[in-house]
Every structure is written in C-alpha cells, then in structure tokens.
Amino acid sequence: MLPIFKREFKAYFYSPMAYVLIGLYTFLSSIFFTQNLFGQSADFNGNLSTMGFLLMFIVPILTMRILAEDRKNGTEVLLVTSPSSLTGIVMGKFLSVLAVFGVMTAITFLYPLILSGFGKPALAQLIGGYVGFILLGATFISVGVFASSLTENQVIAAVIGFASLLTMWIIDFVSRLTGGWVAKVLNWFSLLSRYDDFNRGILNLSAILYYLSFIFVFIFLTIRVIEKRRWSQG
C-alpha cells in the first residue's frame, strides 16, 4: 500500500493537476473569505460550509484519473498481479488523493488565523467544523475513486463522480421538502444533515461512524468492481 501511496501522491505534483486544483480551490475559497474581512467577523464556519460545496466540483476532477488512467494505459493488469493486495492498491490510491486534499485543507488554516485579529473565534466550533469538513471531503473522495474504477475515460469518471455527489447533496434539500417516512429515509442518506452538527461544534460519534462507514462501503465497492473485471478477463 505504501509504495502505491507514494507513487500516486508524487504523480499529482509531477503534473500540473495538483497545482491547478489547489490554486483554483484556494482562489475560490479566498473570494468567500473576503466577506469575513469586510464584515470583520471571526466566525469561519460559514466559510467551511461553502468550501464543502466547492469540493463537489473539485473532488471529481481530483479523483478522475486515479484508476481510470491505469485501465486506459493497460497498467491495471500489472497492478492487480503485483505482490500488493487489491485492497492495498485501492487504499494506497485513496490515501494519496486524501493527502492532496489534506494539503488543500492545510492552506485554509491561514484564514481563521487571520480572522483571529477581529476577535477570539469559538475554538470548539472551529475544530468541529474542520473535523466535519475533512470527513465530508474523505467521503467525497471515496465516491470519486469508485467512479474512476467504473470507466477508462477520465471525463466520464468525473461526470459520474459529480452526478453522484450532486445527488447526495440534493437529498438533504429534498428531505426538507417532504415529510413522514420519506423524509426519514432521505435524511438517513443525507451527508449534509450530519455535517451541520459538526459545523455547530458538536462532535457526534454516530455521525463520525456514519462517514467512516460510508467511506468503507465505497472503498469496498471499488475493490469489488476491479476484482470482478480481473476475473472476467481471466
């Protein structure tokens, strides 16, 4: 798993992709951050919610090549026949994208430091917001990696990933418009309803386990997709 992680992480920074996406994400986040500067507000959690929305567009592009490229280049066969387990390969690739996302997130730590000049931020709420933001990003990445495993076309992988994330995002709004058991079912699948608790500074163990379970399910599905393809090809 570690060699796969190192190779994929370095590959992002050997190409312009990581720099472009990190730069774009930082630029867009900075635009929303200026609202706090003009309002002289030390509250940063509203920005985190907006940044979470931006991830819906950034993550599919970040993950689109992670497995699709290997399939297109024919190197997928070499990977699955290597000494590394299939689980280790998928986890290595997932963690490499997560590490790039970690770099993006680390840059945003500068924003609350700047805002601290306008007042003392609610530290518990800020920590909770970042924990939720990281878990939300990791969940999005697991969906993007799964989408990349379905096709050798990177553009199609990005579209599938974006459509999946958009559906998950819309579920929260639809659940608010409905009632009864339909709302309860939709709310169970909603990623945002649990993220709202984090944004209020509530570290809910059940919400953390939900995100981790969500990630596990999509990593598992990714492994099954590749394994099925390997057996079908003999």
N, C-alpha and C positions, 0 to 999 in steps of 0.2 A: 504493500500500500504506500509506504513512504517514498520509494522511487517514482511511482506514478504521480504522487502529490508534487514532488519536487519538479518533475519534468513538465507537468501541466502548468504549475504556477509560474515557472520561468518562461514557458511558451507565451503566456499572456503579456509579459513585459518585453519579450523579444520582438513582439509585433506591436503595431500602433493601437490595437484594440483596447488594452487596459488603460493606456494614457488618454485616449479619446473619451472613453466612457467615464473614467474618473474625473476628467476635466469637465465634461458635459454635466455630470451629476453635481459637481461642486459649483459650477456656474449657476445651474438652475436653483440649487439649494440656497446660494448666496442671494439670489433675487428675492426669494421669500424671506430670507433672513433680514434684509434691509427694512422690512416692515417693523421688526422689533427695534431696529436702530432709530427709525423715525418716531416710533411710539415710545421709545425709551423704556421698554418693558424687559424685565429679566426672565419672563416666562418663555421657555424654549420648547415646551411640549407640543404646542400647536404646530411649530415647525416640523417636529418629528412626524406628526400625522401627515403633513403634506409631503415630506420626504418619503414616507411609506408608500404614498400614492405614486410618486415618481419611480419607485422600484418596479412597479408593474410594467413600465416601459423599458427600464434599464436591464433588468434581470433576464428577460428572454433573449436579448441581444448578447448578454454576457455568457449565457449557457448554450447558445445555439450550436456552437462548434464542438462542444466538449466530447460528444460521442458521435455526432453526425459526420464529423470530419474523418474520424477513424474508419467509419463504414465506407465513405466515399473513396478514400485513398487505399482501401484494402488492408489497412493495418489492424483492423479489428480482429481478423483471424489470428494475427501474431500475438495480440494481447490476450485473447481468450485461451491460447495454447501455451502461454508463458507460465513460469512457476507460480506466479501470483494467482491467488484465488479470484474468482469473478467478483465476489463481494469486496475484496481488497481493491480491485481495479475501480469499481464503481465508487467506493468510498474515497479512494485517493483522488478521483476526479471531482467528486462532490466537495471535498475539503479544500481542493485547490481553488475552486470558484468561491467558496466561503471565505478563504483567505484574502482573495482580491476584494470581496465585499467588506472584509474587515479593514482593509486599507482605506476604502472609501469612507467607512464609518469613522475611523480614527481621525480623519481630516476634519470631520464635523465637530469634534470635541473642542475645536477652537471657538466655535460660535458661543456656547454657554460661558466660556471663559471671558469672551469679550462682553457679553451681556451682564456679567457679574459687576461690571462698572456702574450699571444702572440700579443695582440693588442685589440683595442676597437671594439667589434662586432657591426654590424649595428642593433641597437635595434629594429627599426620598422620592419625590415625584419625578425628578430628572433621571434618577437611577432606574426607577420603574419604567419610565418611558424608553430608555435605551435598551433595557432588557427585552421589553416587548418588541422594539424595533429590530433588534438582532434576531430574535426568534421568528419574527414575521419575514425578515429577509432570508433566513435559512430555509423557511418553509417554501417561499417563492423559488429559491434555488433548486430545491428538491423536485418541484414541479417542472422547472425548466430543464433539468437534467433528464427527467423522464421523457419530456417532449423531444429532446435531442436524440434519445435512443430509438424513436419511432421511425426516423427517416434519415436518409443520407443528404438531404437538401437542407442546408442551414437556414435558408429563408423560411422554408415550410416549418422547420423546428421552432423558429422564432414566432411565427404566426400561431402555431399550436400552443406554445407557451403563453403568449399574450392572451389568446382567447380563453385559455383555462383560468388564468389569473383574473381576467376581467369578469368571468362568470362568478368566481369566488368572491370578488369584490361587490358585484351587484346583488348577490344573495342577501347581504346584510340589509340593503335598502328595500329589497322585495319583502323580506320578513317583517319589516316595519309597516308595510302597507297591507299586509294580510293579518289574519287573526287565527285563534284556535290552534289546532294541532299542526296546521300547515306552517304557521309562524314558528312553532316549537321545533319542527323538523328542520326548517331552513336555518333557524338560529343555531342549531347544533352543528351545522356545517359551516357556519359563518366564522371566518378568521378575524373579522374586524370587531365583533362584539367582545371577544376576549382581549383584543389589543386595547380596547378602550379602558379596561380595568388597569392595565399596565400604565397607560398614559395618565391615569389618576394617581399613580404611585402605589397601586395595590398589586403585590406580588402573590398572585393566586397560584397555589401548587397545582390545582386541577387544570388551569389554563396552560401552565408550563408543560405538564404531561400531555396535554392535548396537542400542542405544537410539536413536541418531540415525537408523539405517535404519528402525527400527520407526515412528518419527515420520514420516519421509519417505513410507513406504508408506501410512499413514492419511491424510496430507495429500493425497497423490496420488489415493487412492480418493475422498476428499471432492470434489476437483475434478472427477473423472470423473462422480460422481453428479449434480452440479449441471449439468455440461456436457450430459450425456445428457438431463436434464429440459429444458434450454433448447432442444435440437434437437427433442425430441418435441413441444414446444409451438409449434414453428415460429419 
